[in-house]
Amino acid sequence: MTLQSNSIQCPLVGAHFRPPAKQVLASLPAGCQLKLRAEPDNPYDPKAIGVWVSPDQIPLSQHEALGAALDGTGVGLGDVLAEPEVHLGYLPDSDGKVCQRDGVLGNRQVAGQAQALGRGVEELEATLTFGLDGKPWVLVRF
């Protein structure tokens, strides 16, 4: 929702479509490092920006709880930890319902700021934050 001279904060959307993203998100601390990846071949939005996390960002103290949360999902803790990255979801489509309904910024603003700086979105620093309602947000710094 915020656009400052050096950062943009966006909600993280689509985790429920990316198992085990919801369980992994519940085990991550605020401030953990995220990775952004442009997806120009995305069939739903060629301006899509995926949000990823390295499993090494999951604190050891959360492994047991994450393992329990994954029971019955078809994905085990070992599977998550063996992946180089876990796809958590996306920055919202700037023209989509989340941004329009809630008045928040999204993928087009982040890509525009990166382009203005002569950088790709993959080069931007992103960290996990949480709203007052506990929902995940992504803080992108330029």
C-alpha positions in Angstrom: 0.0 0.0 0.0 2.9 2.3 0.6 5.2 3.8 -2.0 8.2 5.6 -0.5 11.2 6.8 -2.3 13.2 3.7 -1.5 10.6 0.9 -1.0 7.2 -0.5 -1.9 5.2 -2.8 0.3 2.7 -5.2 -1.3 0.6 -8.0 -0.1 1.7 -11.6 -0.9 -1.1 -13.3 -2.8 -1.8 -16.8 -4.2 -0.2 -18.9 -1.4 -3.2 -21.1 -1.2 -2.5 -22.1 -4.9 1.1 -23.1 -4.1 1.2 -25.9 -1.5 3.0 -26.0 0.8 3.4 -22.2 0.7 0.9 -21.5 3.5 2.6 -23.8 5.9 6.0 -22.5 5.1 4.8 -18.9 5.5 3.5 -19.7 8.9 7.0 -20.8 9.9 8.9 -17.8 8.6 9.9 -14.9 10.7 9.2 -11.3 9.7 12.3 -9.8 8.0 13.4 -13.0 6.3 15.0 -12.6 2.9 12.8 -13.3 -0.1 13.6 -13.5 -3.8 11.5 -12.0 -6.6 11.4 -13.5 -10.0 9.7 -12.0 -13.1 7.5 -14.5 -15.0 7.0 -13.1 -18.5 5.7 -16.5 -19.7 3.0 -16.6 -17.0 -0.3 -17.5 -18.9 -2.4 -15.3 -16.5 -0.2 -12.2 -16.3 2.9 -11.6 -18.3 3.9 -9.0 -15.7 3.7 -11.6 -12.9 6.4 -11.4 -10.2 6.8 -14.6 -8.2 7.9 -14.6 -4.6 10.3 -17.3 -3.4 12.2 -18.2 -0.2 15.2 -20.4 0.4 14.4 -23.2 3.0 17.4 -22.0 4.9 15.3 -19.0 6.0 13.1 -21.4 8.0 14.4 -21.3 11.6 15.5 -24.6 13.0 13.1 -23.9 15.9 10.2 -24.0 13.5 11.1 -27.4 11.8 9.0 -29.5 14.1 5.9 -27.3 13.9 6.3 -27.1 10.1 6.6 -30.9 9.8 3.4 -31.3 11.8 1.6 -28.6 9.7 2.6 -30.5 6.6 1.1 -33.8 7.7 -1.6 -34.9 5.3 -0.5 -32.5 2.6 1.5 -35.0 0.6 4.6 -32.9 1.2 7.0 -33.6 4.0 9.5 -31.4 5.9 12.3 -33.2 4.1 10.8 -32.4 0.8 10.6 -28.7 1.6 14.1 -28.6 3.0 15.5 -30.4 0.0 14.2 -27.8 -2.5 16.5 -24.9 -3.4 13.6 -22.5 -3.2 9.9 -22.6 -2.2 7.4 -20.6 -4.3 5.3 -18.7 -1.8 3.0 -16.8 -4.2 3.0 -13.5 -6.1 3.0 -9.8 -5.8 -0.6 -8.8 -6.7 -1.5 -7.7 -10.2 -1.6 -4.0 -10.1 -4.7 -4.0 -12.3 -6.4 -6.9 -10.4 -9.0 -7.1 -7.7 -6.7 -7.0 -4.7 -5.0 -3.8 -5.7 -8.2 -2.2 -7.0 -10.3 -3.2 -4.0 -7.7 -2.5 -1.3 -5.8 0.4 -2.9 -2.5 -1.3 -2.7 0.5 -1.3 -5.0 1.5 -4.4 -7.0 3.7 -5.9 -9.6 3.6 -3.1 -12.2 4.8 -0.5 -9.6 7.7 -2.8 -8.5 8.7 -3.6 -12.0 8.5 0.1 -13.0 10.7 1.2 -10.1 13.2 -1.5 -10.9 13.3 -0.5 -14.6 13.7 3.2 -13.6 16.8 2.1 -11.7 18.1 0.0 -14.6 17.7 -3.2 -12.6 15.7 -6.4 -13.0 13.2 -7.4 -10.3 15.5 -10.3 -9.4 18.1 -7.8 -8.3 15.8 -6.1 -5.8 16.0 -6.7 -2.0 12.7 -8.2 -0.6 11.8 -9.2 2.9 8.8 -10.7 4.5 6.5 -8.6 6.7 3.1 -9.2 8.2 0.1 -6.9 8.4 -1.8 -6.3 11.6 -4.2 -9.0 10.5 -1.3 -11.5 10.3 -1.4 -11.7 6.5 2.0 -11.8 4.7 3.3 -8.7 2.9 6.5 -8.2 0.9 8.7 -5.2 1.5 10.7 -4.4 -1.6 13.6 -2.0 -1.2 15.3 -0.1 -4.1 
